[in-house]
Amino acid sequence: MTGPLLWPDYATPTDLAAIEAVPLEARGLPESTYALLARAATRWPDRTAVTVLPDAARWREPLRRTFAELLADVHRYANLLHDLGVRRGGAVALMSPNCAELITATLAAQLAGLAAPLAGSLSRQHLAELLRRSGARVLVTAGPELAPDVWDTAQALARDGLLDAILVLRPTGATGAPEPLPVVDGVRISYLGELAAAMDPSAFTGELPRSADLAAMFHTGGTTGTPKLAAHTHANEVTDAWMLAAGNLFDQETVVLAALPLFHVNALVVTLLAPLFKGQTVVWAGPLGYREPALFGAFWKIVEHYRIAAMSAVPTVYAVLAQSPVDADISSLRFPMVGASPLPAAVRDNFRANTGITLVEGYGLTEATCASARTFPDVPRPGSVGQRLPYQRMRVVAVDGTWDELPVGEKGILAISGPTVFPGYVTDRDEHGHVLDGLGKLVDGWLDTGDLARVDEEGFVYLAGRAKDLVIRGGHNIDPATIEDALLTHPQVTAASAVGRPDVHAGEVPVAYVTLASGATVTEEELGAWARERVPDRAAVPRTVTVLDELPVTAVGKLYKLGLRADAAHRELRAALDEVAGVHDIEATIEGSSIVATVKISTSAEDAVKAILGRYAIEWRLVVVS
């Protein structure tokens, strides 16, 4: 379907009511992510679908695939998975840096069964539990040429008896004979491209997915040591992708840059699925994406060469780009999108000053598929992360657990309902398939986001901190329990609590607080080394470990993490402002459920202090004293 039913006028916030006057069911959205790809291949068979860069140094030497070629490749890969026994409802694990074969394999996994992307940086213990919970016995993974460390982990998982087959990926554009693969008893190990070459490219031989079928399971931080597995249906993913594509920001000529890892929902929904709706070309950066320093040295030239118009990244990326001299014609870049963690005002302002371009802010979470709100560059709403997307409902409820809805404009916990809200977390499997449970996050179809916010009359969301304990480091969700559990294994540690400390580069970073047994001799530095050896996710290793006489608790004896967050913010700001003349006092206090910094200064220090505080995603106020 095309025309106004599929593509309503969606240019300003006032268009929302007219869009929702038409039922979503009348829009004629594709049945599945596969149907979305097939639609693109039928309409634009010869148009370039993906342009994949081998790495930042070879950005002029991409591998290109048209929509028709991409569909044929997906058929081959999906038919191979089907031959290996993958059926509807069966999971395929994918663990690899981005490359051309991973893009195809992700779509193929959702066609043959469902995709279970994994971050290779997770510990083997966590990966093993995620494989068990998902039921995946087939792993698509980076080979020795692409990511040796990931390849070592994959082999270890196979030797532990967790896999039946490993399909190995090569780097984008790899030539020559690949490295020989090892033999592991009972496990089929082969290069994916070689096996898939003999498969039928014309059609998929198995059962096609339907809208209510599960499409993927994404791991995300939770309240236990092992990451949760959030399930997505095909309807969830297609609908959220359409909500983004429906905006007048994008047309068929919009070239999109993708550089986030495909185990992240943003990479899948924003830069893989949404561009399929209008036949847009996506330029995929090398395997490390934004984590490759060399990419930033060539970034503006890449924008000019490929005429990049849109991109999606976390605030830390834009903080770097705000400091990167523009050495090319970047007039094509119109819609740089930012999300995943709070955007410091200084990053937004500095990026605009350096490039002349306004960032498009967004808000979302894995449990609501990906995106739930976005801003309009020409209609500024200072302090807002955007207006809710069409057909997503939002309300603010009391923080006391009653779910009483609060009046418009009042602050509470943000709740979301609608077609993008996930069906639950995968907690187990039984004879009927995957067992899903909302684990307290779903109440009568409403998702408790764990975020504090207020929503105005037009549906614009203003975040005010988080009710949940997750530490979000540059868009990476960190479960504090993984840090706390590691520190509690030390024989001299009696209690541990991890929180986020404000950080100018990553939004926040994890820090830990502990109490020690009587007579303990261990130092803070030694505890930091202990954590580095035992925290399973490298990104979760605490920056500091601070020893306290006692940890703050509530009146009923529960750990009071807000108090620790206030202490962490105070320590960070005290260090940041230490050498600024005219700073008299710094306080970090708790107001409601938020941390607010108050800095007492002389008039002469105002500009310098504002410049420093503006780099942090925190609330602050200045008090001028004589």
CORQUI-V146350 format. One record per backbone hydrogen bond with DSSP energy under -1.0 kcal/mol. NH is the residue of the N-H (numbers start at 1). CO is the residue of the C=O. E is the energy in kcal/mol with one decimal. If there is no record, write none. Layout:
# CORQUI-V146350
nh->NH co->CO e->E
nh->NH co->CO e->E
This chain:
# CORQUI-V146350
nh->7 co->3 e->-3.1
nh->15 co->12 e->-1.8
nh->16 co->13 e->-1.3
nh->19 co->15 e->-2.0
nh->20 co->16 e->-2.3
nh->22 co->19 e->-1.4
nh->26 co->23 e->-1.5
nh->27 co->24 e->-1.8
nh->36 co->32 e->-2.0
nh->37 co->33 e->-1.9
nh->38 co->34 e->-2.9
nh->39 co->35 e->-2.2
nh->40 co->36 e->-1.8
nh->41 co->37 e->-2.4
nh->42 co->38 e->-1.8
nh->43 co->39 e->-2.2
nh->44 co->40 e->-2.9
nh->47 co->44 e->-1.3
nh->49 co->65 e->-2.6
nh->50 co->65 e->-1.9
nh->51 co->282 e->-2.7
nh->52 co->63 e->-3.0
nh->53 co->284 e->-3.0
nh->61 co->58 e->-1.9
nh->63 co->52 e->-2.4
nh->65 co->50 e->-2.1
nh->67 co->47 e->-1.9
nh->68 co->45 e->-1.9
nh->70 co->66 e->-2.7
nh->71 co->67 e->-2.3
nh->72 co->68 e->-2.1
nh->73 co->69 e->-2.5
nh->74 co->70 e->-2.4
nh->75 co->71 e->-2.4
nh->76 co->72 e->-2.2
nh->77 co->73 e->-2.7
nh->78 co->74 e->-2.9
nh->79 co->75 e->-2.5
nh->80 co->76 e->-2.0
nh->81 co->77 e->-2.3
nh->82 co->78 e->-2.3
nh->83 co->79 e->-2.1
nh->84 co->80 e->-1.6
nh->85 co->82 e->-1.5
nh->86 co->81 e->-2.5
nh->90 co->87 e->-3.3
nh->92 co->114 e->-2.6
nh->93 co->138 e->-2.3
nh->94 co->116 e->-1.6
nh->95 co->140 e->-3.0
nh->98 co->287 e->-1.0
nh->103 co->99 e->-1.6
nh->104 co->100 e->-1.6
nh->105 co->101 e->-2.7
nh->106 co->102 e->-2.4
nh->107 co->103 e->-1.6
nh->108 co->104 e->-2.4
nh->109 co->105 e->-2.5
nh->110 co->106 e->-1.5
nh->112 co->108 e->-2.9
nh->113 co->109 e->-2.4
nh->114 co->90 e->-1.7
nh->115 co->215 e->-2.5
nh->116 co->92 e->-2.7
nh->118 co->94 e->-3.2
nh->122 co->119 e->-1.8
nh->127 co->123 e->-2.7
nh->128 co->124 e->-2.7
nh->129 co->125 e->-1.8
nh->130 co->126 e->-2.5
nh->131 co->127 e->-2.5
nh->132 co->128 e->-2.3
nh->133 co->129 e->-2.7
nh->134 co->130 e->-2.3
nh->135 co->131 e->-1.9
nh->139 co->165 e->-2.4
nh->140 co->93 e->-3.1
nh->141 co->167 e->-2.5
nh->142 co->95 e->-1.7
nh->143 co->169 e->-1.9
nh->147 co->143 e->-2.3
nh->151 co->147 e->-2.4
nh->152 co->148 e->-2.1
nh->153 co->149 e->-1.8
nh->154 co->150 e->-2.5
nh->155 co->151 e->-2.2
nh->156 co->152 e->-2.0
nh->157 co->153 e->-2.3
nh->158 co->154 e->-2.0
nh->159 co->155 e->-2.5
nh->160 co->156 e->-1.4
nh->161 co->158 e->-1.8
nh->162 co->157 e->-1.9
nh->164 co->137 e->-3.2
nh->165 co->137 e->-1.8
nh->166 co->188 e->-3.2
nh->167 co->139 e->-2.9
nh->168 co->190 e->-2.7
nh->169 co->141 e->-2.7
nh->174 co->171 e->-2.0
nh->187 co->184 e->-2.2
nh->188 co->164 e->-2.6
nh->190 co->166 e->-2.1
nh->192 co->168 e->-2.2
nh->195 co->191 e->-2.0
nh->196 co->192 e->-2.7
nh->197 co->193 e->-1.2
nh->199 co->196 e->-1.9
nh->213 co->210 e->-1.4
nh->215 co->232 e->-3.3
nh->216 co->232 e->-1.6
nh->217 co->115 e->-2.2
nh->218 co->230 e->-2.5
nh->220 co->228 e->-2.4
nh->228 co->220 e->-2.6
nh->230 co->218 e->-3.1
nh->231 co->424 e->-2.2
nh->232 co->216 e->-2.8
nh->234 co->213 e->-2.2
nh->235 co->211 e->-2.5
nh->237 co->233 e->-2.0
nh->238 co->234 e->-2.8
nh->239 co->235 e->-2.4
nh->240 co->236 e->-2.2
nh->241 co->237 e->-2.3
nh->242 co->238 e->-2.2
nh->243 co->239 e->-2.3
nh->244 co->240 e->-1.5
nh->245 co->241 e->-2.4
nh->246 co->242 e->-2.7
nh->248 co->10 e->-2.8
nh->250 co->247 e->-1.5
nh->254 co->251 e->-1.7
nh->256 co->281 e->-2.6
nh->257 co->310 e->-2.6
nh->258 co->283 e->-3.1
nh->264 co->261 e->-2.0
nh->268 co->264 e->-1.4
nh->269 co->265 e->-3.0
nh->270 co->266 e->-1.8
nh->271 co->266 e->-1.1
nh->273 co->268 e->-2.6
nh->274 co->269 e->-2.4
nh->276 co->273 e->-1.4
nh->277 co->274 e->-1.4
nh->280 co->275 e->-2.5
nh->282 co->49 e->-2.1
nh->283 co->256 e->-3.4
nh->284 co->51 e->-2.8
nh->285 co->258 e->-2.8
nh->289 co->286 e->-1.3
nh->290 co->259 e->-1.6
nh->291 co->288 e->-2.4
nh->292 co->289 e->-1.8
nh->295 co->292 e->-1.8
nh->298 co->294 e->-1.0
nh->302 co->298 e->-2.2
nh->303 co->299 e->-2.3
nh->304 co->300 e->-2.2
nh->305 co->301 e->-2.8
nh->306 co->302 e->-2.4
nh->308 co->303 e->-1.7
nh->309 co->255 e->-3.0
nh->310 co->255 e->-2.0
nh->311 co->335 e->-1.4
nh->313 co->337 e->-2.1
nh->317 co->314 e->-1.3
nh->318 co->314 e->-1.2
nh->319 co->315 e->-2.0
nh->320 co->316 e->-1.5
nh->321 co->317 e->-2.5
nh->322 co->318 e->-2.1
nh->323 co->320 e->-1.4
nh->324 co->321 e->-1.1
nh->333 co->330 e->-1.5
nh->334 co->309 e->-2.1
nh->335 co->309 e->-2.9
nh->337 co->311 e->-3.3
nh->338 co->360 e->-2.5
nh->339 co->313 e->-1.3
nh->346 co->614 e->-3.1
nh->348 co->344 e->-2.0
nh->349 co->345 e->-2.7
nh->350 co->346 e->-2.8
nh->351 co->347 e->-2.4
nh->352 co->348 e->-1.8
nh->353 co->349 e->-2.3
nh->354 co->350 e->-2.1
nh->355 co->351 e->-2.2
nh->356 co->352 e->-2.6
nh->360 co->336 e->-3.0
nh->362 co->338 e->-1.8
nh->363 co->373 e->-2.1
nh->368 co->365 e->-1.8
nh->369 co->366 e->-1.8
nh->370 co->368 e->-2.0
nh->372 co->363 e->-3.4
nh->373 co->363 e->-1.7
nh->374 co->387 e->-1.8
nh->375 co->361 e->-2.5
nh->379 co->376 e->-1.8
nh->384 co->381 e->-2.5
nh->385 co->461 e->-2.3
nh->387 co->374 e->-2.4
nh->388 co->459 e->-2.2
nh->389 co->372 e->-2.3
nh->392 co->389 e->-1.8
nh->393 co->417 e->-2.6
nh->395 co->415 e->-2.1
nh->397 co->413 e->-2.7
nh->398 co->404 e->-2.1
nh->406 co->396 e->-3.3
nh->409 co->455 e->-1.5
nh->410 co->407 e->-2.1
nh->412 co->453 e->-2.3
nh->413 co->397 e->-2.7
nh->414 co->451 e->-3.0
nh->415 co->395 e->-3.0
nh->416 co->447 e->-1.7
nh->417 co->393 e->-2.1
nh->421 co->418 e->-1.4
nh->422 co->367 e->-3.0
nh->425 co->437 e->-2.7
nh->426 co->229 e->-3.0
nh->427 co->435 e->-2.6
nh->430 co->433 e->-2.9
nh->433 co->430 e->-1.7
nh->435 co->428 e->-3.3
nh->437 co->425 e->-2.0
nh->441 co->438 e->-2.4
nh->443 co->446 e->-2.7
nh->446 co->443 e->-1.8
nh->447 co->416 e->-3.5
nh->448 co->441 e->-3.2
nh->449 co->414 e->-2.1
nh->452 co->465 e->-2.2
nh->453 co->412 e->-2.7
nh->454 co->462 e->-1.9
nh->456 co->460 e->-2.1
nh->459 co->456 e->-1.9
nh->461 co->386 e->-3.0
nh->462 co->454 e->-2.8
nh->464 co->452 e->-3.3
nh->467 co->450 e->-3.0
nh->468 co->450 e->-1.7
nh->471 co->478 e->-2.4
nh->473 co->476 e->-2.5
nh->474 co->506 e->-3.0
nh->476 co->473 e->-1.8
nh->478 co->471 e->-2.8
nh->482 co->479 e->-1.5
nh->484 co->480 e->-2.7
nh->485 co->481 e->-3.0
nh->486 co->482 e->-1.1
nh->487 co->483 e->-2.2
nh->488 co->484 e->-2.2
nh->490 co->487 e->-1.7
nh->493 co->490 e->-1.5
nh->494 co->515 e->-2.7
nh->495 co->515 e->-1.2
nh->497 co->513 e->-2.4
nh->499 co->511 e->-2.2
nh->501 co->509 e->-3.1
nh->503 co->507 e->-1.7
nh->507 co->503 e->-1.3
nh->508 co->506 e->-1.7
nh->509 co->501 e->-2.2
nh->511 co->499 e->-2.5
nh->512 co->544 e->-2.5
nh->513 co->497 e->-2.6
nh->514 co->546 e->-2.5
nh->515 co->495 e->-1.9
nh->517 co->492 e->-2.5
nh->520 co->517 e->-2.0
nh->527 co->523 e->-2.0
nh->528 co->524 e->-2.1
nh->529 co->525 e->-1.9
nh->530 co->526 e->-2.2
nh->531 co->527 e->-2.5
nh->532 co->528 e->-2.2
nh->533 co->529 e->-1.5
nh->535 co->531 e->-3.0
nh->540 co->537 e->-1.9
nh->541 co->538 e->-1.3
nh->543 co->510 e->-3.2
nh->546 co->512 e->-2.7
nh->548 co->514 e->-2.9
nh->554 co->558 e->-3.0
nh->557 co->554 e->-1.9
nh->560 co->552 e->-2.8
nh->565 co->561 e->-2.7
nh->566 co->562 e->-2.3
nh->567 co->563 e->-1.8
nh->568 co->564 e->-2.7
nh->569 co->565 e->-2.5
nh->570 co->566 e->-2.4
nh->571 co->567 e->-2.4
nh->572 co->568 e->-2.2
nh->573 co->569 e->-2.6
nh->574 co->570 e->-2.4
nh->575 co->571 e->-1.8
nh->576 co->572 e->-2.3
nh->577 co->573 e->-2.3
nh->580 co->577 e->-1.5
nh->583 co->580 e->-1.1
nh->584 co->600 e->-2.8
nh->585 co->600 e->-1.4
nh->587 co->598 e->-2.6
nh->589 co->596 e->-2.7
nh->591 co->594 e->-2.8
nh->594 co->591 e->-1.9
nh->596 co->589 e->-2.8
nh->597 co->619 e->-2.6
nh->598 co->587 e->-2.9
nh->599 co->621 e->-2.3
nh->600 co->585 e->-2.6
nh->601 co->623 e->-2.5
nh->602 co->582 e->-2.3
nh->605 co->602 e->-1.8
nh->606 co->603 e->-1.5
nh->609 co->605 e->-2.5
nh->610 co->606 e->-2.5
nh->611 co->607 e->-2.0
nh->612 co->608 e->-1.5
nh->613 co->609 e->-3.0
nh->614 co->610 e->-2.2
nh->615 co->612 e->-1.5
nh->616 co->613 e->-1.8
nh->618 co->616 e->-1.3
nh->621 co->597 e->-2.3
nh->623 co->599 e->-2.6
nh->625 co->601 e->-3.0
